[in-house]
Each structure stands twice: as structure tokens, then as C-alpha cells.
């Protein structure tokens, strides 16, 4: 096992867009894990922009990046080494909808999961969510680039863009000029985890991140960071007043630690 040297660089994928704020919280959690593990390492983005699929491929080859955060699946856990501590406490599978503002009334009339299946959804073509939603009977358009999805919703090529509670509010704010809003009546939920992944051979980095995250959970700093970042989003979501649609996740690996209640968010 390699020994970490103070100042070693840990490279994560540079996001596809300068407006993409999805890196903010995972990077903070990376810093927390490394600090709790007692290391002094430099965390920085890759030189090149990367789609999610490209980042996963490069990581599997041991090229360009050292760590990626993404939703788990059986395929991804076969290709990469997961640190099985869900950094979003499962909320990545709690999905609200981004819609074009003028359609709000139409979606409010839907009540059942069957009703929702009459609409066309959109996701990234290589996201696990695409397969999860299709396996549950939804019509899903697979888009090649995250940055183009919002224009496709505005242009009527899709009706609903499911996004996790932890992502959707920043995206709605950034896309507000396009009349993109958060639909107010529904929550789609399926069990999943969003992990840090490293290369299969990088056991040292896996152990460092795992040790650091476990220490942060034990001393409460993990939950402190999680709720500091996400409590406002949970409040905005108004979860107790939404229709909840629970779906199956056929991609969920058997080793997902669903039994550890400290790892997951639940409605109290």
C-alpha cells in the first residue's frame, strides 16, 4: 500500500459547465474526510472538462483523475472501487421535477404514479437514473450533455426533468431566466447511494477516505456539514405535503449498506 505524502494532489473531474454547482458539496466532503484522516493533501479539478461517463472511464484506467463521486450501480461497482458511505444520505434518489413554468397546472392534476407515466422525462443518457426510471415504466429521453437538458425542457422535447432534492434548487435558480421552475406536488423516490469512487488499485486512497468519513460520522461533523448544506433544500421541498411515488431500483448493488440507519435520511 502506498504512503501518502503531504501535499500530494488528489484530482477530481472538472465539471462540464462553469455554471454547474454540483461539485461544491462533494469537494467540501472530500476536504473533511482528508482532514479527519489526518492528512494534508491538495484537492484540485482536472485540467480538462469531463462528462460523467468520460470521468468514470478515465478513473478505471488510472488516468487524469483520482476520485469521482457518482450514483452507485452494479456496473460501476464492478469497474471502480466504491467507498460505501452515501455522502448525500440517500437523498440523491429523492427526486423532484424541473418543468417549464407554464405547465405547472397540468402536472398538479396528476395524482398517481400511473398518471406521471403519461409524461416524457429526461435524464443524462449515461446516468443510472435513466435505466431506473425506464425499468419502472417511464418514457425517458437520454440527453448527451447535462448543459443542454434545460433547453430541451423549455423547447418541449421533454416534460419533466427529475432532479434530486440536493441539486434541484440551485439549478432552478440558475435556470430561472428560462422559466424553469420546481414542480410543487410530487416526489419520486428510489433507494440509491452516491459514493466516492477510486481506482480498483488505489487501496490507499480508499482507506483514507473511508477512515476519514467514518470519523466524521462518529464525531458528528459529517451530519453537521450535510445539514448546513441541505437543510434549506429540505425545508423548501415541503416533503410532508407531496405525493410520494416509491420506485424500485434494479441497479442497486447487494452490498449497499441499507441497514445502517446512520447513513440515511428519513422523514421524521
N, C-alpha and C positions, 0 to 999 in steps of 0.2 A: 504494500500500500504506500502511495506517495505521501510525502510530508508537505504540508502547506507552508509556504514561505511568506512572511509578512510583505504585503504589497502586491502579491500575485493578482493578476487581473482575472475576474470572472465575467465572461461575456454573455450577454443575453441578446435576443433578436431585436434589432431596431424596428419599430412599428412601421406599418405600411404607409401611414399618413401622419403628418405633423399635428393633425387635429385629433389623433387617436390617443385618448387618455387612459386606455385600458392597462398601460404599463405602470401607472402611478402606484397603486396599492401593492401589486406583486413585488415591485422593486423595494418598497418600504419593508415588506415582509422578508425579502432576501437580506436586507441590511440587518434586520432584527435577528434573524436566525444566525447570521455570521457573528454578530456581536455577542449573542448568548453562548455561542460555541467558543468564545474566547479568541477569535481570530481577527486579524486586521487585513482584510482583502479589499481590493479595488473592484467595484462593480460598474460596468460600463456597457453601452449598447454596441452592437456590431457596426462595422463601417457601412455595410450595405443594408438597404431596406429588404425585408423578408416577408413573404406571405407565410401563413402558419404552416402550410404544407412544406414549403421550402426549408423553414427553420427546423422542422422535425426530421427531415431527410438529412440535412447537414449535421445535426446533432448525432444521428445514428451512425454517421460516418466519422465522427470525431473532428469535424471541420467547422470553423468560423464561430461557433457558439459553444458554451459550456453548460448552459442551463436554459430550459424552456418551461413556461407554465402553460398548461392547457387542460382541457377536459380529458379525463381518462376514457379508455376503451380497451377491449381485449387486444385489438391490433396494436395500439400504441404501447401497451404494457409488454407486448411481445418484442417490440422493436427497441424500446427505451427502458431505462430503469426509473420507476416511479418512487417518489418519497410519499408514502401513503398517509399523508396528513392533509386533509382538504382545506386549503388556505381560505376559501370563502364559506366554510362551514356548510357546504351543500347548496348554498343559495344560487350557484350557477345553474342549477336545474329548476329554479323557481322563476318562471317566465311570464312577463307582461308583454303587451304588444305595442309597438310603434305603428302609427297609422297616419294617413293623410287626414288632416283635421276635418274636412267636410264629411267624412264617413263615420264620424263618432256615433251619430244617432242610429245608423244601420247596425253597427256592432252591438249597441246597447240592447237591441231586440233579441240577440242570440242568448239562449239560456243553457242549452245542453252542449256536451262535447260533440254530439252529432250535428248540432247547428253550426258549430265552428268549422266543421269539416267541409262546409259548403263554400268556404273562402280559400283563396290561394295564399299560402305562406311563402316566405323567402328566407333563405339562410346561405351561408357560405357553402360552396359546393363540396369542400373537403372537411366540413365541420361534422363531428359525431351527431350533433343535434339534427342534421338533415336526415340521417338514416333513422334516428329515434322517432322523429315525427312521422316519417313515411311509414314506418313499421306499425304506427298507431292509426294509420288510415288517413293521414293528412296529405293534401296536394301541396308539394313543396318545390319551389323553383330554387335551383342551386346556382348562386352567383359566383363568378370567378374572383371578384375583388370586393373586399369589405366596403371600400370607399364609394363604390357605385350603387350599393344596395338602396341607399336613401333616395336617389334619383329614380330608381326602378319603382319604389313605392309611390312616389309623387306622380310618376308617369303612368300609373295604373297597371304595371306588369305584375304586381303582387298587391294583396290587400293588407296583410299583416306581417310585421317583422318581429318575431318573438325575440326578446332580449331578457337577460337575467336582471333581477332587481338591482344588482350591484353595478350594472352597466347602463341601464336604460335612461336614468335621469340626466347624466352628463351628455349622453347622445341626443336626447330630446332638446336640451338647452343649446347645444352646438348647431343642431339642425332646425331650430325654431323658425328661421327665415324662410324655410321651405314648407312651412305649415305642417311639420311633423310634430305629432303630439303623442302622449301616452294614453292608450285606451283605458277607460276607468272602471270596467266592470268585471274583468276576467283575470284569472291566474291559472296558467298551465304549469303543472309540477311533475317532475320525474326524478328518481334518485340518481345522483351522479356526483362525481368529485372532481375538483380542479386542483391538480397537483403540480409541484415542481418535478420535472424530469431531467435526468442527466444521461450521459452515455453509459451503456452497459458496463464498460470497463472502468469507469471513473468512480470506484468504490469510495475513495477518499472524500470526494465532494458529496456523495450521497450520505455518508456517515456524518459529515459536518452539518449538513442542512437538517438531517433528521434529528441529530442531537440538539441542535440549536432550537428547532421548532418545539421539541418536547420540553425543553427547559422553559421556553416562553409560555407554553400551555400551563406548566406546573406553577410558575410564579405569577400567572395572570396577565402578563404583558401581551400575549397573543390576543386574548379576548379584548383587552383594552384597546389595542390597535384596530382590531376588527370593528368594534362598536364605534370608536371615534370616527372611523371612515364611513361606516354604513348605517348607523342608527337613523340619520336623517332620511336615508332612502327607504328604510323600513317604515318610518312614520309616513312618508309620502305615499307609500304603496297602499296603506289602509287595508291590510290583508284580511282583517276580520269581516270586511264588508264586500268582499269579492266572491264571485262564483269560482270555486276551485275545481279544476279538471285534473285528476290524477292519471298519469300515463305510465306505461311500462317502459323499461329501458333494457332492451335485449343486448346492448353492448356493455353492460355493467360487468366488470370482472368479478370473479368469485371471491377474490381477496380484498374487496372493498370493505373497510372496517365499519360497517353499518352499526355494529353492536356497541361501539364506543360512543356513548352519548355526549361526551365532552367535545367531540369533533364536529357536531352537527347543530344547526339552528333549528328550533321548532317554535311554533306559535304557542305562546303561553296562555 
